[in-house]
Amino acid sequence: MAQKAIRSNPKLAEMIKKRRNELHLTIEEAAQRAGVGTKTWCRYEAGEAIRHDKYKGVCKALNWIQFPTEDNTEDAIDLEKYKNHEAWSKYLEKKFGEIAALSFVIGSDILLDHIKEDMEELSRLPKGTHIGQISTSFIESLLPKQFLMNYDYEFLYVMYCELKSLRVIAGNGREIIAHSVLDEIILCLIVEEAEFLIEEENLENDNNWGDWVYDIFDDMDVRTMLYSNWYVSEGNCYHFSHWLENQFY
């Protein structure tokens, strides 16, 4: 049986954030009191599900006896429900299995929300501000560190549009192809964002369930070049200046 979770929603997420601010707690302090990571707490405030075994810790951190609403507890993963999602990919399901298609839906939903959260923060700041300068970025830790200062509002907008395009392709059952470095990065982040639910709910015993992205790429160059502490020179196709170019077919 799937582990139960508190199915969050924008209203509950807003109450969690409001309560934290009332207690004058930083995200780091609230996460420590709840016994979860900072990134996990950020996800709670973004409206994501809260695992049942983390419920008491969150209540403790916020000095709540229970959540303000208790009527949103359900199975954390309802596969049939996700199959009706607009981003469910019949292509991924047929070629790589249901977990691949499910991870695309879950991960792209989360990533889309996180990009929008960072864009909202950047929209309040001067032009040219990057995500490393905002109080709490949901995606700073996910993107290659070498090019941090390039991740401004305009870049996130491009990333947002490309993610939306990939979701349309997926929903139409078409083959998903990473034509650009940005496409490869987005697909990798989708898998990473989905990892929490896929693994915590024990939906897949194979630790390599997320390797479908590398099967699409036919290599792991994006991981090697951008996430292995290598310096990427300007002439390299994985340099930021080339991320939007259609290089792969």
Sequence and secondary structure as in RCSB ss.txt:
>XXXX:A:sequence
MAQKAIRSNPKLAEMIKKRRNELHLTIEEAAQRAGVGTKTWCRYEAGEAIRHDKYKGVCKALNWIQFPTEDNTED
AIDLEKYKNHEAWSKYLEKKFGEIAALSFVIGSDILLDHIKEDMEELSRLPKGTHIGQISTSFIESLLPKQFLMN
YDYEFLYVMYCELKSLRVIAGNGREIIAHSVLDEIILCLIVEEAEFLIEEENLENDNNWGDWVYDIFDDMDVRTM
LYSNWYVSEGNCYHFSHWLENQFY
>XXXX:A:secstr
   EEE   HHHHHHHHHHHHHTT  HHHHHHHHTS HHHHHHHHTT  EEHHHHHHHHHHTT SS S  TTEEE
S  HHHHTTSTT  HHHHHHH HHHHHHHHHHHHHHHHHHHHHHHHHHTS TT BGGGSS  SSGGGS GGGGGG
 BHHHHHHHHHHHHHHHHHHHTT      SHHHHHHHHHHHHHHHHHHHHTT  S TTGGGHHHHHHTS HHHHH
HSSS    TTSTTSGGGTTS    
